[in-house]
């Protein structure tokens, strides 16, 4: 079974990445783990959240999106720990990267370019890339014992692993260079067919998107040109940090087919990338308190209903039958993961009767993850 | 028979639109709901198209079939002789198709793909990707063969609530980049369809706090952007709490004895605890239900299926959706 406390207490673990499909409780899990690391294990912890639910954000004191870690009040700091929390501001993080890699005049030029504006706010993968960038920044500052990262609710859980590479590939890709200097790259050394296609492409782009767009694009690419190396280097750096033993990946899922499938993909992928997978947190697991099987429970309820006068017991037995049936199905779904990845330790967290949106609730979740 | 002469809404009065965009927070089961709706609207000899746009192959997984290609394929028969077809729209393929249609690219198109040009083009202009995806959906929705429409309804398994506004709001995105040209024309056409009564955006939710909050937020955003909001569909719903009574152990013990079940301390306390948790959950669900009703949109509930959504479950969902009024 997955021992979360052991990970949170280990001074060698500096980064915990929570990943999984959307809607499985990643953000809550990340916040609960960070709180526990601070309160129980005395660690100076920061939790990086991507898009927390409003009330959860408020409970962490995150009222504004200012891209800076803020200390969370109202937590137990007797063990010497601290909890800080921040929400990722994607655009601002991108702006900071640009500012860091270029001079102010050039940065202003980049910021004004419509392509930059589109890309920094909507590029598929920008959020994932910036989450990793922010992680790299927090890590480089060395102020924290432990950084807990929530990952973006991506189209696919794999996006956030791929995004840095995709973005850097894109930014220093040959297409950009071709567009920038068609004359140069379309020179004698290239196959004539490709050249012809490319000439066609340019023409098509001009036709479809308009000449102004191409000018903007060239401007954007030219302005970013000096930063290509920097982007790639940072992406590679972050990638290496993620592979290091100071990082622990925690998969988060619920016992639903889609979520478990995502988790399994991710486990396979982390293995292929040689990234340290610590285990699976299975949230919202239903566990009946009594072993009475669903069919017997339902049959008894039917008998009592015929008998009359036992409405309460009938309701309770039917509810139990539903719960037991759901629990059995969940176990079956979860087995798809454990059978495919028998070496990955798992912990099941019982479904809470009500939603969590304060520090007390996070504490309860943290305890449930640690001592299921 | 001409499309215009056929009853516009044979599935009942609940689904007057032709293009049904289904969104919802991740994990709410929007793919299952979209599939059930496509099935419902195909019942009785009609034909519908179920479309996905995020490359997740969620439809193929739901139906246990091979990954869908970028082609409209038969997916499943609907009751009464109808047919659901499925399509996984891929932005790159859509761009190639689009270029081919207008510029007759042929082999050059494939060469462009090898060069990475297509990936590049759909990456550099984020709005372009969405215009291509929604453009294909529009084309399928409005396509005619002879005098009649090819599809009686198109159901789009759309991006989740967090991205739906931006996804549908293609004009604004592309207007930033393309001021004139075919892309601009294309996005204007898509925008007009998406904002017309031909379209309805349905939001799928669970009776849990975060999905309900996202539903409220998404409906506000969609309304503000001028997209017609259709139904709120509550998935995995349990019926509203009825008794609301506190379960006493004495009462429970008496009932268990009458049913011939064990009445030991552990059983009684365990069942009472389950009932108590259930009651807390139900009260929360009831209050969330009220929040949803206050949105002023029609609400349809699909029951929690203890064994998950299989083909029988989808058929049951389709039947409930078909009867929605």
Contacts between the chains, C-beta under 8 A, distances in Angstrom:
chain1	res1	chain2	res2	distance
A	21	B	26	6.2
A	21	B	27	6.7
A	22	B	25	7.0
A	22	B	26	2.2
A	22	B	27	5.9
A	22	B	160	6.2
A	23	B	25	5.6
A	23	B	26	3.9
A	23	B	27	2.4
A	23	B	28	6.7
A	23	B	210	7.8
A	23	B	211	7.3
A	24	B	27	6.3
A	51	B	162	6.8
A	53	B	209	7.5
A	53	B	210	4.9
A	53	B	213	6.4
A	54	B	213	6.8
A	55	B	209	7.7
A	114	B	176	5.3
A	114	B	177	5.9
A	115	B	124	6.9
A	115	B	125	7.8
A	115	B	177	7.1
A	117	B	176	6.8
A	118	B	125	6.8
A	118	B	126	5.5
A	118	B	127	6.7
A	118	B	173	7.1
A	118	B	176	5.7
A	118	B	177	6.1
A	119	B	124	7.8
A	119	B	126	6.8
A	122	B	126	4.1
A	122	B	127	7.1
A	122	B	166	6.5
A	122	B	173	6.7
A	123	B	123	7.4
A	123	B	126	5.3
A	124	B	123	7.6
A	124	B	126	6.4
A	124	B	129	7.0
A	153	B	26	5.6
A	153	B	160	7.1
A	153	B	162	6.3
A	155	B	54	5.0
A	155	B	55	7.1
A	155	B	56	6.8
A	155	B	159	7.6
A	156	B	55	7.6
A	156	B	56	6.6
A	170	B	120	7.3
A	170	B	123	5.6
A	170	B	124	7.9
A	173	B	116	6.5
A	173	B	120	6.8
A	174	B	115	7.8
A	174	B	116	7.1
A	175	B	115	6.9
A	175	B	116	5.3
A	175	B	117	6.0
A	175	B	119	7.9
A	175	B	120	3.9
A	176	B	120	7.5
A	178	B	115	7.7
A	193	B	111	6.3
A	194	B	111	6.3
A	194	B	115	6.5
A	196	B	108	7.3
A	197	B	108	4.6
A	197	B	111	4.1
A	197	B	112	5.5
A	197	B	115	6.9
A	197	B	117	7.9
A	198	B	112	7.8
A	198	B	115	6.8
A	198	B	117	7.4
A	200	B	105	7.2
A	200	B	108	5.3
A	200	B	112	7.7
A	201	B	112	5.4
A	201	B	115	7.8
A	201	B	117	5.2
A	204	B	99	6.1
A	204	B	103	5.8
A	204	B	105	7.6
A	205	B	121	7.1
A	207	B	103	7.5
A	207	B	181	6.8
A	207	B	182	7.3
A	208	B	99	7.6
A	208	B	102	7.9
A	208	B	178	8.0
A	208	B	181	5.8
A	208	B	182	5.4
A	208	B	183	5.4
A	209	B	125	7.2
A	209	B	128	7.9
A	209	B	177	7.2
A	209	B	178	5.2
A	209	B	181	6.0
A	209	B	183	5.9
A	210	B	178	5.6
A	210	B	179	6.3
A	210	B	180	5.2
A	210	B	181	4.5
A	210	B	184	7.9
A	212	B	179	6.3
A	213	B	125	7.8
A	213	B	177	5.7
A	213	B	178	5.6
A	213	B	179	7.9
A	216	B	177	7.5
A	217	B	124	6.6
A	254	B	27	7.0
A	256	B	27	7.1
A	257	B	61	7.8
A	257	B	308	6.8
A	258	B	27	7.4
A	258	B	31	7.9
A	258	B	58	7.5
A	258	B	61	7.7
A	259	B	27	6.7
A	261	B	61	7.2
A	288	B	270	7.7
A	288	B	274	6.4
A	289	B	269	7.8
A	289	B	270	3.5
A	289	B	271	7.1
A	289	B	273	5.1
A	289	B	274	5.4
A	290	B	266	7.4
A	290	B	267	5.4
A	290	B	270	3.8
A	290	B	271	5.5
A	290	B	274	7.1
A	292	B	261	7.0
A	292	B	267	7.3
A	292	B	271	8.0
A	296	B	261	7.9
A	300	B	256	8.0
A	300	B	259	4.0
A	300	B	260	7.3
A	300	B	261	5.6
A	301	B	259	7.7
A	303	B	259	5.7
A	303	B	260	8.0
A	304	B	255	6.0
A	304	B	258	6.1
A	304	B	259	5.0
A	307	B	258	6.3
A	310	B	254	7.3
A	310	B	255	4.0
A	310	B	258	6.0
A	310	B	259	7.6
A	311	B	243	7.2
A	312	B	243	7.2
A	312	B	245	6.5
A	312	B	247	5.6
A	312	B	248	7.8
A	312	B	251	5.2
A	312	B	252	6.6
A	312	B	255	6.6
A	313	B	251	7.0
A	313	B	252	5.6
A	313	B	254	7.5
A	313	B	255	2.5
A	313	B	256	6.4
A	313	B	258	7.6
A	313	B	259	7.0
A	314	B	255	7.4
A	315	B	242	7.7
A	315	B	243	6.3
A	315	B	275	7.5
A	316	B	247	6.1
A	316	B	252	6.2
A	316	B	255	7.6
A	316	B	271	5.3
A	316	B	272	7.6
A	316	B	274	7.3
A	316	B	275	4.8
A	317	B	255	7.9
A	317	B	259	7.3
A	317	B	271	7.7
A	319	B	274	6.6
A	319	B	275	6.4
A	319	B	278	5.2
A	320	B	271	6.0
A	320	B	274	5.7
A	322	B	238	8.0
A	322	B	304	7.9
A	322	B	306	5.8
A	323	B	274	6.2
A	323	B	278	7.7
A	325	B	306	4.1
A	325	B	307	7.1
A	326	B	304	7.9
A	326	B	306	5.3
A	329	B	306	6.5
A	329	B	307	5.7
A	329	B	308	5.9
A	333	B	308	7.6
A	353	B	277	4.3
A	353	B	278	7.8
A	353	B	280	4.0
A	353	B	281	4.9
A	353	B	284	7.8
A	354	B	280	5.7
A	354	B	281	7.1
A	354	B	284	5.5
A	355	B	208	6.4
A	355	B	209	4.0
A	355	B	210	7.1
A	355	B	284	7.1
A	357	B	209	7.4
